[in-house]
Amino acid sequence: MGVSAAMIIKDSSRCIERCLDSILTAVDEIVIVDTGSTDGTVEIVEAYCQQYKHIQLYHFQWINDFSAARNFSLSKVTQEWTFVVDSDDVLPEQDQSKIREYTNQMDAQGKKCVFDIVYDNTVDGKIVETIPVGYVRLFPSSLRFQDKIHEQIVYHPLERIQSDIHLLHDGYDFNQIDLRVKKKRNIDLLIQSLQEDQENARLWMHLGREMIGLDNDKAIRYLNIAESKAKSPEMLDWIRKSKLEMS
């Protein structure tokens, strides 16, 4: 059973080649969904498609819903397992063989599960934050995402396993990204999502985290709401660490 990489992209010309080069041999198929690029990203990907037959490019009209775009990408994969990657991620060379190692182990046992990856945020190429839990990125292709922003895969009742696969991510590098624009987009989508699901502790937590540095009073208020609604020890720990960031 093989592994597909699934990614959604928009205006990723600065980093898409770097990302693709890092996963070319790590998976059996790469499904790329463009959501409206205008910066030459599509032309770069089309060149890769011509050179590598296991890369497929699709288009999806952006509707302010990350889960909708992600689920469209999942509808296009043809392998039993999916590894989700973003254009501003890089899979380190030493981890490129691990994706198949993990899925092959499960296939040999006839089991299905989901895997957390280790997320390394970088600035100027240096790791500034490591998040070992909270990013399910390798899972059976039949699963789907929920929530418009900070989307997560719905995997119950499958077992969740921590892997030692790392992804380097520079999407919060202030030298590369206009963080205020990114935060505004995220906050708007989080508020929309919370209007539909006010009991979602994870969304309240992410709203609080997005407000850190913009309005710390609101950040604390939203994190407190998240804490009052959170049920898992993992979530509570993440909320409390977020509060410590402001102290």
QUINORSUL-V369122 format. One record per residue. N is the residue number from 1. SS is DSSP state (H for helix, E for strand, C for the rest). PHI is phi in whole degrees, 0 to 359 (NA if undefined). BURIAL is I if it has 16 or more other ideal C-beta (glycine too) atoms within 10 Angstrom, else O. Layout:
N_SS_PHI_BURIAL ; N_SS_PHI_BURIAL
This chain:
1_C_NA_O ; 2_C_261_I ; 3_E_233_I ; 4_E_256_I ; 5_E_266_I ; 6_E_235_I ; 7_E_216_I ; 8_E_248_I ; 9_E_221_I ; 10_C_200_I ; 11_C_48_I ; 12_C_248_I ; 13_C_298_I ; 14_C_290_O ; 15_C_224_I ; 16_H_296_I ; 17_H_296_I ; 18_H_302_O ; 19_H_294_I ; 20_H_299_I ; 21_H_300_O ; 22_H_280_I ; 23_H_243_I ; 24_C_308_I ; 25_C_258_O ; 26_C_278_I ; 27_C_225_I ; 28_C_267_I ; 29_E_206_I ; 30_E_236_I ; 31_E_255_I ; 32_E_244_I ; 33_E_242_I ; 34_E_270_I ; 35_C_250_I ; 36_C_123_O ; 37_C_295_I ; 38_C_230_O ; 39_C_249_O ; 40_C_98_O ; 41_H_302_I ; 42_H_300_I ; 43_H_296_O ; 44_H_297_I ; 45_H_294_I ; 46_H_299_O ; 47_H_295_O ; 48_H_295_I ; 49_H_300_O ; 50_H_291_O ; 51_H_275_O ; 52_C_236_O ; 53_C_288_O ; 54_C_270_I ; 55_E_254_I ; 56_E_237_I ; 57_E_246_I ; 58_E_231_O ; 59_E_234_O ; 60_C_219_I ; 61_C_289_O ; 62_C_293_O ; 63_C_235_O ; 64_C_58_O ; 65_C_209_I ; 66_H_295_I ; 67_H_297_I ; 68_H_300_I ; 69_H_292_I ; 70_H_298_I ; 71_H_293_I ; 72_H_297_I ; 73_H_298_I ; 74_H_294_I ; 75_H_291_O ; 76_H_260_I ; 77_C_286_I ; 78_C_241_O ; 79_C_263_I ; 80_C_286_I ; 81_E_241_I ; 82_E_232_I ; 83_E_248_I ; 84_E_270_I ; 85_C_222_I ; 86_C_255_O ; 87_C_294_I ; 88_C_264_I ; 89_E_258_I ; 90_E_226_I ; 91_C_272_I ; 92_C_301_O ; 93_H_305_O ; 94_H_291_O ; 95_H_255_I ; 96_C_291_I ; 97_C_273_O ; 98_H_286_I ; 99_H_301_I ; 100_H_291_I ; 101_H_300_O ; 102_H_293_I ; 103_H_290_I ; 104_H_296_O ; 105_H_298_O ; 106_H_293_I ; 107_H_299_O ; 108_H_296_O ; 109_H_267_O ; 110_C_68_O ; 111_C_245_O ; 112_C_238_I ; 113_E_201_I ; 114_E_237_I ; 115_E_240_I ; 116_E_283_I ; 117_E_251_I ; 118_E_269_I ; 119_E_256_I ; 120_E_250_I ; 121_E_280_I ; 122_E_237_I ; 123_E_227_O ; 124_C_53_O ; 125_C_81_O ; 126_E_250_O ; 127_E_289_O ; 128_E_248_O ; 129_E_203_O ; 130_E_241_O ; 131_E_243_I ; 132_C_280_O ; 133_C_228_O ; 134_C_122_O ; 135_C_239_I ; 136_E_280_I ; 137_E_236_I ; 138_E_231_I ; 139_E_196_I ; 140_E_298_I ; 141_C_292_I ; 142_C_282_O ; 143_C_283_I ; 144_E_221_O ; 145_E_269_I ; 146_E_224_O ; 147_C_83_I ; 148_C_293_I ; 149_C_220_I ; 150_C_49_I ; 151_C_297_I ; 152_E_225_O ; 153_E_280_I ; 154_E_269_O ; 155_C_237_I ; 156_C_303_O ; 157_C_258_O ; 158_C_292_I ; 159_E_291_O ; 160_E_249_O ; 161_E_239_O ; 162_E_278_O ; 163_E_261_I ; 164_E_250_O ; 165_E_281_I ; 166_E_254_I ; 167_E_234_I ; 168_E_271_I ; 169_E_228_I ; 170_C_246_I ; 171_C_290_O ; 172_C_242_I ; 173_C_281_I ; 174_C_295_O ; 175_C_282_O ; 176_C_249_O ; 177_C_235_O ; 178_C_280_O ; 179_H_295_O ; 180_H_294_O ; 181_H_296_O ; 182_H_295_O ; 183_H_296_I ; 184_H_299_O ; 185_H_301_O ; 186_H_297_I ; 187_H_297_I ; 188_H_301_O ; 189_H_290_I ; 190_H_295_I ; 191_H_296_O ; 192_H_301_O ; 193_H_294_I ; 194_H_290_I ; 195_H_296_O ; 196_H_267_O ; 197_C_210_O ; 198_C_282_O ; 199_C_264_O ; 200_C_276_I ; 201_H_298_I ; 202_H_295_I ; 203_H_293_I ; 204_H_299_I ; 205_H_298_I ; 206_H_294_I ; 207_H_296_I ; 208_H_298_I ; 209_H_295_I ; 210_H_295_I ; 211_H_278_I ; 212_C_300_I ; 213_C_91_O ; 214_C_265_O ; 215_C_205_O ; 216_H_293_O ; 217_H_296_O ; 218_H_294_O ; 219_H_302_I ; 220_H_297_I ; 221_H_299_O ; 222_H_291_I ; 223_H_294_I ; 224_H_295_O ; 225_H_298_I ; 226_H_301_I ; 227_H_296_I ; 228_H_290_O ; 229_H_255_I ; 230_C_289_I ; 231_C_240_O ; 232_C_269_O ; 233_H_302_O ; 234_H_300_O ; 235_H_295_I ; 236_H_299_O ; 237_H_295_O ; 238_H_294_I ; 239_H_297_I ; 240_H_293_O ; 241_H_294_O ; 242_H_296_I ; 243_H_295_I ; 244_H_295_O ; 245_C_298_O ; 246_C_264_O ; 247_C_271_O
